[in-house]
Amino acid sequence: MEHKKVRVRFAPSPTGGLHLGGVRTVLFNYLFAKQHKGDFVLRIEDTDQTRYVPGAEEYISECLSWCGLKPDESPAMGGPYGPYRQSERKPLYRQYAEQLVASGHAYYAFDTPEELENMRQTLKTPENPSPQYNHVVREKMRNSLTLPDAEVQELLTRNTPHVIRINMPANEELTFTDMVRGEVTFNTSQVDDKVLLKADGMPTYHLAVVVDDYLMKITHAFRGEEWLPSAPVHLLLWKYLGWEADMPQWAHLPLILKPDGNGKLSKRDGDRLGFPVYAMNWTDPKSGELTKGFRERGFLPEAFINMLAMLGWNDGTEQEIFSLEELIQKFSMERVHKAGAKFDYEKAKWFNHQYIHHKDNETLAALFLPVLAEKGLSADPAYVATVAGLVKERCYFVNEIWDHGFFFFQSPESYDEAAVKPKWNADKEAFFTAWSSLLESLTSATAADLEVAFKALATEKNLKMGDVQLPFRIMLTGGKFGPPVFDIVATLGVAETRNRIAKGVDAFK
């Protein structure tokens, strides 16, 4: 048997922001494809024109680009199996729907919206609150299974609005092997006769996904477990269209669950608990409502990707930090969990912290310079890199370089005077006057040299190190915080340090 080239796809609907569950589906597709030297395809499933949102497709592409998960084929890039937007493939689908009608596996349904609503109301019972158009109900409806052939032909000739539905068999067992769940079995009686082609000639997801996966030679289809109930329809379509031998291997991925309680993590949970669930900021074009994203919250793309990989997968070791290259090498569907993965925002921040802590200072400086610019400040990149190196181990996000190091960019406007004034005296004032003078001769001293000189002067003046070091820190930063005090001096430089000593002495008198 010939070995097929691995081809996977991510097929989102352009209806809004990209949920982190969607990005994880992209990631697992991407890792699997790259590990097997295969292709990763982005296909836009825009068959439901009523839900189409302008800008959503561009947003999806930008999300993938930010994450570093670039498709090999897409609407923007093109490729040998285009077009990659389902709306541009519309003429393709009818022939397959008609082929299914001709073989008896689908039928025309002429029911009006009013007739369908009437059916739902008439057949509704406490046990069955939302009756479905299934193998029992279809016998009572207006379709090509119940109407005489001549009447069906006449309705079609008159272009009477109609849909094409799959003719689901009654009480058949269907089984397939899922790469995550193992063997999964369904009974067809539990599934309704899904619409395959809508009255406007557009396919539904069910028909389009099967036709497109076949024509695009997709070998593996990974999607969220919420699609599992649709699997029997898709299985039968592959079989009825005569493509069973080419059916991709499926994997239904576990849900990402809300941190508190059960159920799928939603945008509402993020709003309620104060964290993003979208990859990037999304502004709804209709309502103007802004939903915050991981990118704008300050997550590094590589930390975001690493965090997502660990939501429902691990490599069987204690290792948690993986580069994209390591993930490509180690990823396997066998180690994707069946159970849902609870999202933990504190853990997500921990991943970001790890990446910031290990990132080189020059890169952090480049990321932080725009934050400074927003505050109307500018600084030499080399200086910002030094500052980043001093404070990064405390930072969960790049913008926190400001929170932990603002005093490197502006002199303190106020001081923690309560920590200094009660013990301030003439001896301390004299010490700082002497220290300021001594600094003039220490312009090129290292932090270690400065500390030695400071200690020696304190000893000479009969002062304990602790009695003068805290006031010195507060003069430099405004409070009892910041990196080691002599690192601050070495970074600020002698001239700025002497300015701050003078200001501090005045404030503490």
Secondary structure, DSSP 8 states (H G I E B T S, - for coil): ------EEEE---SSS--BHHHHHHHHHHHHHHHHTT-EEEE-B----GGG--TTHHHHHHHHHHHHT---SBBTTTB-TT---BGGGGHHHHHHHHHHHHHTTSEEEE---HHHHHHHHHHH--SS-SS----TTGGGGSSBTTTS-HHHHHHHHHTT---EEEE---SS-EEEEEETTTEEEEEEGGGS---EEE-TTS-B-HHHHHHHHHHHTT--EEEEEGGGGGGHHHHHHHHHHTT-GGG--EEEEE--EE-SSSSSB--HHHHHHHT---BSS-EE-TTT--EE-BHHHHT--HHHHHHHHHTSSB--SSS-----HHHHHHH--GGGB-SS-EE--HHHHHHHHHHHHHHS-HHHHHHHHHHHHHHTT----HHHHHHHHHHHGGG-SSTTHHHHHHGGGTS--SS--GGGTGGG--HHHHHHHHHHHHHHTT-TT--HHHHHHHHHHHHHHTT--HHHHHHHHHHHHHSSS-SS-HHHHHHHH-HHHHHHHHHHHHHHH-
